[in-house]
């Protein structure tokens, strides 16, 4: 630190970057529709300003507002420290080590919304940061008291030095994500030409792209996500921003697997999963980001996986919830199904065989990253319910429909039906059963039982060969049969073979018919 101080003192230190020029753009020029602004985010800004702090809606929400989209998430940036923010809200929680931020929570249960509040951060040149040899896990003790630290590759491990707004804007990644919107004055504050780039449909990195990717390699994934999301509006990566992507891809190996897993889910669950896969291929990054993402890209053209990706995009566009467990269960289903089939061929019991196949898939494809938590448990339930859909009599359908994960498992089975893996009649029956009243459910099960009973028809055996000479000849078609015993007709069914009457010989000389003559009423040899 002393060497760095002396170098800076005598003018040999790193040159400070340009923090841009502050521009305040009014509603007549930027054209943001204030009705698209989330009321709770506006309330957070109002509360912070009332307490004497600067506060703005920031980042992707401002970008989306500028191009006429309704943002799904709203973030707020403020001059208040995390502790000051937390003190102003009843339900607020400080999270994170690398970047300390505050989550302000509104509502409860599934209807809750989180407004993420971050403090303006100072620009800190990485050459002046404390360097550690390891990463977040191996250097915990060294990082404990540091506010700004990097690893040997230049990746930022700590960035919690507060500063003014213009420095906060400079440390953000892309120009279109570095604008600040005040919902009270409807003014956009822009330091790096974000409004201009938004109009030109350009995604451009602030500063030197190679340096910025080295600071945080996850920006590689964010670049792909933004161009996939905005490509439909004509946005493209600036050539200088796109050029280092392949060169820096190897840096992702140093990023914690849990963080890469979360970034992968963002790629697939923001409503543009198919467009993301196309962009990964176009940019040469179809492999090498994360093993499970590589598998998604590889299987994206399979009918079942493609249907799952399309369904996820549709639900996001309709503002319906999506679950990572469902999509990953679809991607990995072929592995589970094949492993299950192999065990069944070895005469294993169906349910233990399915459990063993699932365990093998978790070990091979997911490992310890979220694979043993709630996400893994939900995936397991979806898979384990699939054979139970085949059982539609007795108490099974009534108990199955009450399971917490029934809807996800049913949607999974419905996709299987749409791609021809199971009979669509099965999916239709469960759709009707799940939406029916208790009385109608009883009727559906009873009706199915009757249909199955009628379907179990006895097959008429073939006619036996003609007996040798001298033996009795059985009656042929057209002969009257003896009546069945009482109740036997109903048991045998309409298609059961008729009971045949054995022929009887007349005594010799009786009635002049001669030996071997048939009983009256039986067909003669000539007939």
C-alpha positions as CSV (number, residue, x, y, z in Angstrom):
1,X,0.0,0.0,0.0
2,X,2.9,2.4,0.7
3,X,4.3,1.9,-2.7
4,X,1.0,2.6,-4.3
5,X,0.6,5.7,-2.2
6,X,4.0,7.0,-3.2
7,X,3.4,6.2,-6.9
8,X,0.1,8.1,-6.8
9,X,1.7,11.0,-4.8
10,X,4.4,11.5,-7.5
11,X,2.1,11.2,-10.4
12,X,3.2,7.7,-11.4
13,X,-0.1,6.0,-10.5
14,X,-2.8,4.9,-12.8
15,X,-4.7,7.7,-14.6
16,X,-8.2,8.3,-13.4
17,X,-10.8,7.6,-16.0
18,X,-13.2,10.0,-17.5
19,X,-16.4,10.0,-15.4
20,X,-18.4,11.4,-18.3
21,X,-20.5,14.5,-18.5
22,X,-23.7,14.7,-16.5
23,X,-26.8,15.3,-18.7
24,X,-30.3,15.8,-17.3
25,X,-32.9,14.8,-19.9
26,X,-36.5,15.8,-19.4
27,X,-39.7,13.9,-20.2
28,X,-40.2,15.7,-23.5
29,X,-37.0,14.2,-24.8
30,X,-36.7,10.8,-23.3
31,X,-40.5,10.0,-23.6
32,X,-40.8,7.6,-20.6
33,X,-44.3,6.7,-19.8
34,X,-44.6,7.3,-16.0
35,X,-47.5,4.8,-15.8
36,X,-45.0,2.0,-16.4
37,X,-43.1,2.8,-13.2
38,X,-43.7,0.5,-10.3
39,X,-45.4,2.3,-7.5
40,X,-43.4,0.5,-4.8
41,X,-40.1,1.5,-6.4
42,X,-41.3,5.1,-6.6
43,X,-42.2,4.9,-2.9
44,X,-38.7,3.7,-2.0
45,X,-37.2,6.7,-3.9
46,X,-39.6,9.1,-2.2
47,X,-38.8,7.7,1.3
48,X,-35.0,8.0,0.7
49,X,-35.3,11.5,-0.6
50,X,-37.6,12.6,2.3
51,X,-34.7,11.4,4.6
52,X,-32.3,13.7,2.8
53,X,-30.6,11.2,0.5
54,X,-30.2,11.1,-3.3
55,X,-32.2,8.3,-4.9
56,X,-33.1,7.1,-8.4
57,X,-34.5,4.2,-10.2
58,X,-31.4,2.7,-12.0
59,X,-30.1,0.1,-14.5
60,X,-32.2,-2.2,-16.7
61,X,-35.5,-0.7,-15.5
62,X,-34.5,2.7,-17.0
63,X,-33.3,1.0,-20.2
64,X,-36.6,-0.8,-20.6
65,X,-38.7,2.3,-19.9
66,X,-36.8,4.2,-22.6
67,X,-37.6,1.6,-25.2
68,X,-41.3,1.3,-24.1
69,X,-41.1,-2.0,-22.2
70,X,-42.6,-2.6,-18.8
71,X,-39.7,-3.6,-16.5
72,X,-40.1,-6.8,-14.5
73,X,-37.7,-5.7,-11.8
74,X,-36.9,-2.3,-10.4
75,X,-33.6,-1.4,-8.7
76,X,-32.8,1.8,-6.8
77,X,-29.4,3.6,-6.3
78,X,-28.9,6.0,-3.5
79,X,-26.3,8.0,-1.6
80,X,-27.5,6.4,1.6
81,X,-25.4,3.6,3.1
82,X,-26.9,0.1,3.5
83,X,-27.4,0.7,7.2
84,X,-29.2,4.0,6.6
85,X,-31.4,2.3,4.0
86,X,-32.3,-0.5,6.4
87,X,-33.3,1.9,9.1
88,X,-35.9,3.6,6.9
89,X,-38.0,0.5,6.0
90,X,-39.8,-2.0,8.2
91,X,-38.9,-5.0,6.1
92,X,-35.4,-4.4,4.7
93,X,-32.4,-6.8,4.8
94,X,-28.7,-6.3,4.0
95,X,-27.4,-9.1,1.9
96,X,-24.1,-9.9,0.0
97,X,-20.4,-9.7,0.7
98,X,-19.0,-8.9,-2.6
99,X,-21.6,-6.1,-3.1
100,X,-23.5,-5.2,0.0
101,X,-27.0,-4.2,-1.0
102,X,-30.4,-3.9,0.7
103,X,-33.6,-5.8,-0.2
104,X,-36.7,-3.8,0.6
105,X,-39.7,-6.3,0.7
106,X,-43.3,-5.5,-0.1
107,X,-46.1,-8.0,0.4
108,X,-46.0,-11.6,1.5
109,X,-46.0,-15.0,0.0
110,X,-46.1,-15.4,-3.8
111,X,-47.3,-11.8,-4.2
112,X,-44.3,-10.3,-2.6
113,X,-41.9,-7.9,-4.5
114,X,-38.3,-7.0,-3.7
115,X,-36.9,-3.6,-4.5
116,X,-33.1,-3.9,-4.6
117,X,-31.3,-0.8,-3.2
118,X,-27.6,-0.2,-3.7
119,X,-25.4,2.5,-2.5
120,X,-23.4,4.7,-5.0
121,X,-20.0,3.1,-5.3
122,X,-16.7,4.9,-5.8
123,X,-14.6,4.1,-8.8
124,X,-11.5,2.1,-7.6
125,X,-8.8,1.2,-10.0
126,X,-8.0,-2.5,-9.6
127,X,-4.2,-1.7,-9.6
128,X,-4.8,0.0,-6.3
129,X,-6.9,-2.8,-4.8
130,X,-5.7,-5.3,-2.3
131,X,-4.8,-8.6,-4.1
132,X,-5.4,-12.0,-2.7
133,X,-4.1,-15.3,-4.1
134,X,-7.3,-17.3,-3.8
135,X,-11.0,-16.7,-4.3
136,X,-14.1,-16.1,-2.2
137,X,-13.9,-19.6,-0.5
138,X,-10.1,-20.0,-0.1
139,X,-9.4,-16.4,1.0
140,X,-12.3,-15.7,3.4
141,X,-10.1,-14.7,6.3
142,X,-8.1,-12.2,4.1
143,X,-11.2,-10.7,2.6
144,X,-13.0,-10.3,5.9
145,X,-11.7,-6.7,6.6
146,X,-11.3,-5.5,3.0
147,X,-13.6,-3.2,1.1
148,X,-11.9,-3.4,-2.3
149,X,-10.0,-6.5,-3.3
150,X,-9.2,-8.5,-6.5
151,X,-7.8,-11.9,-7.2
152,X,-4.7,-12.7,-9.3
153,X,-6.7,-12.4,-12.6
154,X,-8.1,-8.9,-11.7
155,X,-11.6,-10.2,-10.9
156,X,-13.2,-8.0,-8.2
157,X,-13.9,-9.9,-5.0
158,X,-15.0,-6.9,-2.9
159,X,-16.4,-3.6,-4.0
160,X,-17.9,-1.8,-1.1
161,X,-16.3,1.7,-1.2
162,X,-19.0,4.4,-1.4
163,X,-18.7,7.4,-3.6
164,X,-20.5,10.0,-5.8
165,X,-23.0,9.3,-8.5
166,X,-20.7,10.0,-11.4
167,X,-18.2,7.4,-10.1
168,X,-21.1,4.9,-9.6
169,X,-22.1,5.4,-13.2
170,X,-18.6,4.7,-14.4
171,X,-18.3,1.4,-12.6
172,X,-21.5,0.0,-14.2
173,X,-21.1,-2.2,-17.2
174,X,-23.0,-1.0,-20.3
175,X,-24.0,2.5,-21.2
176,X,-27.7,1.6,-21.5
177,X,-27.6,0.3,-17.9
178,X,-25.9,3.4,-16.4
179,X,-28.8,5.8,-16.4
180,X,-30.7,7.2,-13.4
181,X,-34.4,8.1,-13.4
182,X,-36.1,10.3,-10.8
183,X,-39.8,9.4,-10.8
184,X,-40.8,12.6,-9.0
185,X,-39.2,15.0,-11.5
186,X,-39.3,12.5,-14.4
187,X,-35.7,13.4,-15.2
188,X,-33.1,10.9,-16.6
189,X,-29.5,11.5,-15.5
190,X,-27.1,10.2,-18.1
191,X,-23.2,10.3,-17.9
192,X,-22.1,8.0,-20.8
193,X,-24.5,8.5,-23.7
194,X,-26.9,5.8,-22.7
195,X,-29.9,7.6,-24.2
196,X,-28.1,8.0,-27.5
197,X,-27.0,4.3,-27.6
198,X,-30.6,3.3,-26.7
199,X,-31.9,5.2,-29.7
200,X,-29.1,3.8,-31.9
201,X,-29.9,0.3,-30.6
202,X,-26.3,-0.3,-29.5
203,X,-25.0,-2.3,-26.5
204,X,-21.7,-0.7,-25.6
205,X,-19.3,-1.3,-22.7
206,X,-18.2,1.6,-20.5
207,X,-14.5,1.8,-20.7
208,X,-12.2,-0.8,-22.1
209,X,-14.2,-4.0,-22.7
210,X,-11.3,-6.4,-22.1
211,X,-10.5,-4.7,-18.7
212,X,-14.1,-4.7,-17.7
213,X,-14.6,-8.4,-18.5
214,X,-11.5,-9.2,-16.4
215,X,-13.0,-7.3,-13.5
216,X,-16.1,-9.4,-13.6
217,X,-16.3,-12.3,-16.1
218,X,-20.0,-12.6,-15.5
219,X,-20.3,-9.6,-17.7
220,X,-19.7,-12.0,-20.6
221,X,-23.0,-13.7,-19.8
222,X,-24.8,-10.4,-19.2
223,X,-23.8,-9.2,-22.7
224,X,-25.3,-12.3,-24.2
225,X,-28.5,-11.9,-22.1
226,X,-29.0,-8.3,-23.0
227,X,-28.5,-8.8,-26.7
228,X,-30.9,-11.8,-26.7
229,X,-33.5,-9.8,-24.8
230,X,-33.2,-6.7,-27.0
231,X,-32.4,-8.3,-30.4
232,X,-36.1,-8.2,-31.2
233,X,-36.0,-4.4,-30.9
234,X,-32.9,-4.3,-33.2
235,X,-30.2,-4.0,-30.5
236,X,-26.7,-5.4,-31.4
237,X,-23.4,-5.6,-29.5
238,X,-20.9,-2.9,-30.5
239,X,-18.0,-4.7,-32.3
240,X,-15.4,-3.6,-29.7
241,X,-17.7,-4.9,-26.9
242,X,-18.2,-8.3,-28.7
243,X,-14.6,-8.9,-29.8
244,X,-13.1,-10.0,-26.4
245,X,-16.0,-12.4,-25.6
246,X,-14.2,-15.6,-26.7
247,X,-10.8,-14.5,-25.4
248,X,-12.2,-13.9,-21.9
249,X,-14.5,-17.0,-21.8
250,X,-11.8,-19.0,-19.9
251,X,-12.0,-16.5,-17.0
252,X,-15.4,-18.0,-16.1
253,X,-13.6,-21.0,-14.7
254,X,-12.7,-18.8,-11.7
255,X,-16.2,-17.7,-11.0
256,X,-18.0,-19.6,-8.2
257,X,-20.2,-22.4,-9.6
258,X,-23.2,-21.1,-7.6
259,X,-23.0,-17.7,-9.3
260,X,-22.7,-19.3,-12.7
261,X,-25.7,-21.5,-12.0
262,X,-27.8,-18.4,-11.1
263,X,-26.6,-16.6,-14.2
264,X,-27.6,-19.6,-16.3
265,X,-31.1,-19.5,-14.9
266,X,-31.4,-15.8,-15.8
267,X,-30.5,-16.6,-19.4
268,X,-33.2,-19.2,-19.5
269,X,-36.0,-17.6,-17.4
270,X,-36.2,-14.0,-18.7
271,X,-38.6,-14.9,-21.4
272,X,-36.0,-15.1,-24.2
273,X,-34.5,-18.6,-23.8
274,X,-34.7,-19.5,-27.5
275,X,-33.2,-16.2,-28.6
276,X,-30.5,-16.6,-26.0
277,X,-29.5,-20.0,-27.4
278,X,-29.4,-18.5,-30.9
279,X,-27.1,-15.7,-29.7
280,X,-24.8,-18.2,-27.9
281,X,-24.4,-20.1,-31.1
282,X,-24.0,-16.9,-33.2
283,X,-21.3,-15.5,-30.8
284,X,-19.4,-18.8,-30.7
285,X,-20.2,-19.3,-27.0
286,X,-22.5,-22.4,-27.2
287,X,-20.0,-24.3,-25.1
288,X,-17.7,-23.3,-22.2
289,X,-19.9,-21.1,-20.0
290,X,-21.4,-23.8,-17.7
291,X,-21.7,-27.6,-18.3
292,X,-25.5,-27.7,-17.7
293,X,-26.0,-24.7,-20.1
294,X,-23.9,-26.5,-22.7
295,X,-26.4,-29.4,-22.4
296,X,-29.4,-27.1,-22.8
297,X,-28.0,-25.6,-26.0
298,X,-27.2,-29.1,-27.3
299,X,-30.7,-30.4,-26.7
300,X,-32.6,-27.3,-27.6
301,X,-33.8,-28.8,-30.9
302,X,-35.2,-31.9,-29.3
303,X,-39.0,-31.7,-29.5
304,X,-39.6,-32.1,-25.7
305,X,-36.9,-29.6,-24.6
306,X,-37.8,-27.1,-27.3
307,X,-41.5,-27.3,-26.2
308,X,-40.4,-26.7,-22.6
309,X,-38.3,-23.6,-23.6
310,X,-41.2,-22.3,-25.6
311,X,-43.6,-22.8,-22.7
312,X,-41.2,-21.0,-20.4
313,X,-41.0,-18.0,-22.7
314,X,-44.7,-17.9,-23.1
315,X,-45.4,-17.9,-19.4
316,X,-42.9,-15.1,-18.8
317,X,-44.6,-13.0,-21.6
318,X,-47.9,-13.7,-19.9
319,X,-46.4,-12.6,-16.5
320,X,-47.0,-16.0,-15.0
321,X,-44.4,-17.6,-12.6
322,X,-41.8,-20.0,-13.9
323,X,-39.8,-22.5,-12.0
324,X,-36.2,-23.5,-12.7
325,X,-37.0,-27.0,-11.4
326,X,-39.6,-27.6,-14.2
327,X,-37.3,-26.5,-17.1
328,X,-34.3,-28.4,-15.8
329,X,-36.5,-31.5,-15.2
330,X,-37.5,-31.3,-18.9
331,X,-33.9,-30.9,-20.1
332,X,-32.7,-33.9,-18.1
333,X,-35.7,-36.1,-18.5
334,X,-34.2,-38.2,-21.4
335,X,-31.3,-39.1,-19.1
336,X,-33.7,-40.2,-16.3
337,X,-36.0,-42.0,-18.7
338,X,-33.1,-44.0,-20.4
339,X,-31.6,-44.9,-17.0
340,X,-35.0,-46.0,-15.8
341,X,-35.6,-48.2,-18.8
342,X,-32.2,-49.9,-18.4
343,X,-33.1,-50.8,-14.9
344,X,-36.5,-52.1,-15.8
345,X,-34.9,-54.3,-18.4
346,X,-32.8,-55.8,-15.6
347,X,-36.1,-56.7,-13.8
348,X,-35.8,-54.1,-11.1
349,X,-38.9,-52.8,-9.3
350,X,-40.2,-49.7,-11.1
351,X,-40.1,-47.1,-8.3
352,X,-36.7,-48.0,-6.8
353,X,-35.4,-48.2,-10.4
354,X,-36.7,-44.7,-11.1
355,X,-35.1,-43.4,-7.8
356,X,-31.7,-44.8,-8.7
357,X,-31.9,-43.3,-12.2
358,X,-32.7,-39.9,-10.7
359,X,-29.7,-40.2,-8.3
360,X,-27.4,-41.0,-11.2
361,X,-28.6,-37.9,-13.1
362,X,-28.1,-35.6,-10.2
363,X,-24.6,-36.9,-9.6
364,X,-23.6,-36.7,-13.3
365,X,-25.3,-33.4,-14.4
366,X,-25.9,-31.2,-11.4
367,X,-23.6,-32.2,-8.6
368,X,-23.9,-30.1,-5.3
369,X,-24.9,-26.8,-6.9
370,X,-28.6,-26.5,-5.9
371,X,-29.0,-30.2,-6.7
372,X,-29.7,-31.3,-3.2
373,X,-31.8,-28.3,-2.1
374,X,-35.4,-27.3,-2.9
375,X,-34.7,-27.2,-6.6
376,X,-33.5,-30.8,-6.6
377,X,-36.4,-31.9,-4.4
378,X,-38.9,-30.4,-6.8
379,X,-37.3,-32.0,-9.8
380,X,-37.4,-35.3,-8.1
381,X,-41.1,-35.0,-7.3
382,X,-41.9,-34.1,-10.9
383,X,-40.2,-37.2,-12.2
384,X,-41.5,-39.6,-9.5
385,X,-45.1,-38.6,-10.2
386,X,-44.9,-39.6,-13.9
387,X,-45.6,-43.3,-13.5
388,X,-48.4,-42.5,-11.0
389,X,-50.4,-40.8,-13.8
390,X,-50.9,-44.2,-15.4
391,X,-53.0,-45.3,-12.3
392,X,-56.4,-43.8,-12.5
393,X,-58.5,-46.1,-10.4
394,X,-58.9,-46.5,-6.6
395,X,-57.6,-43.8,-4.3
396,X,-54.5,-42.9,-6.4
397,X,-55.9,-40.1,-8.5
398,X,-57.5,-38.4,-5.4
399,X,-54.3,-38.5,-3.5
400,X,-52.1,-37.5,-6.4
401,X,-54.1,-34.4,-7.3
402,X,-53.6,-33.1,-3.7
403,X,-49.8,-33.2,-3.9
404,X,-48.1,-29.7,-3.7
405,X,-46.2,-30.4,-6.9
406,X,-49.1,-31.9,-8.8
407,X,-49.5,-28.9,-11.2
408,X,-45.9,-28.9,-12.2
409,X,-45.9,-32.7,-12.7
410,X,-49.1,-32.5,-14.7
411,X,-47.7,-29.8,-17.0
412,X,-44.6,-32.0,-17.4
413,X,-46.8,-34.9,-18.4
414,X,-48.9,-32.6,-20.7
415,X,-45.7,-31.7,-22.6
416,X,-44.8,-35.4,-22.9
417,X,-48.2,-35.9,-24.5
418,X,-47.9,-33.0,-26.9
419,X,-44.6,-34.5,-28.1
420,X,-46.0,-38.0,-28.5
421,X,-44.3,-39.7,-25.5
422,X,-47.6,-40.6,-23.8
423,X,-51.2,-40.8,-25.0
424,X,-52.9,-37.4,-25.2
425,X,-56.1,-39.0,-23.9
426,X,-54.3,-39.6,-20.6
427,X,-53.4,-35.9,-20.3
428,X,-57.0,-34.9,-21.2
429,X,-58.4,-37.1,-18.5
430,X,-56.2,-35.7,-15.9
431,X,-57.0,-32.1,-17.0
432,X,-60.7,-32.8,-16.5
433,X,-60.1,-34.7,-13.3
434,X,-58.0,-31.9,-11.7
435,X,-60.6,-29.2,-12.4
436,X,-63.7,-31.3,-11.5
437,X,-65.7,-31.3,-8.3
438,X,-65.5,-34.2,-5.9
439,X,-68.7,-35.8,-7.2
440,X,-67.6,-35.5,-10.8
441,X,-64.2,-37.0,-9.9
442,X,-66.0,-40.0,-8.5
443,X,-68.0,-40.3,-11.8
444,X,-64.8,-40.0,-13.9
445,X,-63.1,-42.8,-12.0
446,X,-66.2,-45.0,-12.1
447,X,-66.7,-44.4,-15.8
448,X,-63.0,-45.3,-16.5
449,X,-63.4,-48.5,-14.4
450,X,-66.4,-49.5,-16.6
451,X,-64.5,-48.8,-19.8
452,X,-61.6,-50.8,-18.6
453,X,-63.9,-53.7,-17.7
454,X,-65.6,-53.6,-21.1
455,X,-62.2,-53.6,-22.8
456,X,-61.2,-56.9,-21.1
457,X,-63.2,-59.1,-23.6
458,X,-62.6,-62.8,-23.8
459,X,-61.3,-64.0,-27.1
460,X,-63.2,-66.7,-28.9
461,X,-60.9,-69.8,-29.1
462,X,-60.2,-71.3,-32.6
463,X,-62.4,-74.2,-33.8
464,X,-60.8,-77.5,-32.8
465,X,-59.8,-79.9,-35.7
466,X,-62.2,-82.6,-36.9
467,X,-62.2,-85.6,-34.6
468,X,-61.0,-89.0,-35.9
469,X,-63.6,-91.4,-37.4
470,X,-65.7,-93.1,-34.8
471,X,-65.7,-90.3,-32.3
472,X,-68.6,-87.9,-31.6
473,X,-68.9,-84.9,-33.9
474,X,-69.4,-81.6,-32.0
475,X,-72.2,-79.4,-33.2
476,X,-71.4,-76.8,-35.8
477,X,-72.5,-73.2,-36.2
478,X,-76.3,-73.0,-36.3
479,X,-76.9,-75.7,-33.7
480,X,-79.0,-74.7,-30.7
481,X,-76.9,-74.7,-27.6
482,X,-78.0,-75.7,-24.1
483,X,-79.0,-72.8,-21.9
484,X,-76.3,-71.5,-19.6
485,X,-76.7,-71.9,-15.9
486,X,-78.3,-69.1,-14.0
487,X,-76.0,-66.1,-13.8
488,X,-73.3,-67.7,-16.0
489,X,-74.4,-65.7,-19.1
490,X,-73.7,-62.4,-17.4
491,X,-70.3,-63.6,-16.2
492,X,-69.2,-65.0,-19.5
493,X,-70.2,-61.8,-21.4
494,X,-71.9,-61.3,-24.7
495,X,-68.8,-62.5,-26.7
496,X,-68.1,-65.7,-24.7
497,X,-68.3,-68.9,-26.8
498,X,-71.5,-70.8,-26.5
499,X,-71.7,-74.1,-24.6
500,X,-71.8,-77.0,-27.0
501,X,-74.1,-80.1,-26.6
502,X,-72.5,-83.5,-27.0
503,X,-74.0,-85.8,-29.6
504,X,-75.6,-89.0,-28.5
505,X,-75.7,-92.4,-30.3
506,X,-79.1,-94.1,-30.7
507,X,-79.3,-97.7,-29.7
508,X,-78.9,-100.2,-32.7
509,X,-82.2,-100.9,-34.3
510,X,-84.1,-98.1,-32.6
511,X,-86.2,-96.1,-35.0
512,X,-84.3,-97.8,-38.0
513,X,-81.7,-95.1,-38.0
514,X,-78.8,-97.5,-37.7
515,X,-75.6,-97.1,-35.7
516,X,-73.9,-93.8,-35.8
517,X,-77.0,-91.8,-37.0
518,X,-77.2,-88.4,-35.6
519,X,-79.8,-87.3,-33.1
520,X,-82.9,-85.7,-34.7
521,X,-82.3,-82.0,-35.2
522,X,-78.5,-82.4,-35.7
523,X,-77.1,-81.8,-39.1
524,X,-76.6,-84.9,-41.3
525,X,-73.4,-85.7,-43.2
526,X,-74.9,-84.4,-46.4
527,X,-75.9,-81.1,-44.9
